[in-house]
Amino acid sequence: MSVADKPATFEDVMAGAAKWATIDEIRDLCDNAEGFWSQEFIDSAATKSKNAKIRRLIKTLKDETGFPLHASVETTNEDGETIRVYKQELLFDPDDYRQVVTYHSDRASHHGRMARGYAKRSDERFKTELDRQLTIDFDDT
């Protein structure tokens, strides 16, 4: 395979992007790059897009207080394999609650670390005081 026959890499595509680009502009660059999208990727994209849409729709299902009716939990199927399912909260057992609480706690910790990291980088780069102004309140009190 010659250099000209090699598919474009993402680095190649991004080298052609302006300093600022929307996701749509970057996608267009990828679409126009020779051989960037493999046929295997194209074939799986519709299924992944449908799954993403379903996940977003599941999140819209709420009770009268605005709390989600379903959550994603791991369970074991009849073959003994661990699988992820969407389960109605009304059917939760204590382990399901543990999983969901752990997931959201981990996400909160991750986002707290990211907020502190960006604040620190801004403070170092621009001499701001974002890190001192950062408040992350996890209590409903």
N, C-alpha and C positions, 0 to 999 in steps of 0.2 A: 504494500500500500504506500503510495507516494504521499508526501506532505499535503499535496492538494486534495487527495482523496480522504484525508482524515476528517472526521466530524468535528465541528467547532466545539470547543470547551466553553464552560461558563465564564472562565477568565477571559477567553477571546471575546465573548459577547459583551461582557462588562467593560472591556477596554474601549469598546465603541460607544458606550453610554456617556451622556453628559454628566457633570458633577451631580446634578439632581435629576432623577428620573422616577416617574410613577411606576407602579407595578405593571400597569398596562403597557407603558413604553418599553419596559424591560422584556415583557412577554413578547411584544412585537419584534424586538431585536432577536430573541430566541427563535421565534417563528421564521424569521428571515435568514437565520444562520444556516448554512448548508449542513444537513445531517445532524442538527442539534438534537431534535426529538427522535428517539428510536421508535420503530413501529410497535415494539412491545410496550413502550411507555404510552403511546397514543391509544393502544388497545385497552390499557388499564385505566386511563384517565377518566372515562365516563363513569365507571363503577366507583372510583374514588370520589368523584364529584357528587354522585348520588348519595354516597354514604355521608359525606360532609353536610349535605343539605338535610338529610334525615337527622343527623346529630343536632343541627341548629334548630330544627323543628321540635325535637324532643325537649330542648331547653325552653321552648315557649309554653309547654304544658305546665300550668301552675295551679295551685289550689286557691281558695278564696283569699288567703293572706298573701299571695304572691310567691309562695314557696314552691320549688320544683316538685312535680309528682313522681319523677323517675330519676335514677342515678345509675351510673355505670359501676358494676362490681364484678369481681372475678368469682367464678364458680368452677366446679369440676363436671365435665360431661360424662355420659355413660361409658366412654372409653378411658376414663381416668385422666383426661387432658384438661389443663386449666384453660378456661375460655372467659372472655369478657362479655357480659350481657347487660342490657338495660332492664332494670327491675323497678317495679312500682314500690314506692316507699312503704305503702301499706303492707307489703309482703316482706319487708326487711326483718332480719334477725339481728342479734347484737353484733355478729361478725360483719354483716353488711354495713351497719352504722360505723363500726371501727374503720372499715376500709374507706368509707366516704369521708369521715372526719380526718383520717390520716392523709388522704389525697389533698383535701382543701388546706390542711395545716402545712403540708409540704409546699403547695403552691403559694400560700401566704408568705412562708419563709423565703421562697425563691424570689418573689416580687419585692419583698423587703430588702433582700441582699442587692437586687438589681437597682432599686431606688437609691440605696445608700452608695452603691458603686458609682452610679451616674452623678449623684450629688458630689461625691468626693472628686471625681474627674473634673467636674465643672469648677469646683473650688480650686483645684490645682491649676487648671488651665486659665481661668478667668478671674481668679481671686474672689469668687463669690462666697457666700456663706450658706449655701443651700443645705449642707450637711447639718449645720446647727439649727436650721429652720425645719428640717424634716421631722414630721410627726407621723407615726404609724400606730394607729389605735385599733387594737383587735378586740376591744371590749365594747359591748352595747350599752354600757352604763353612761 
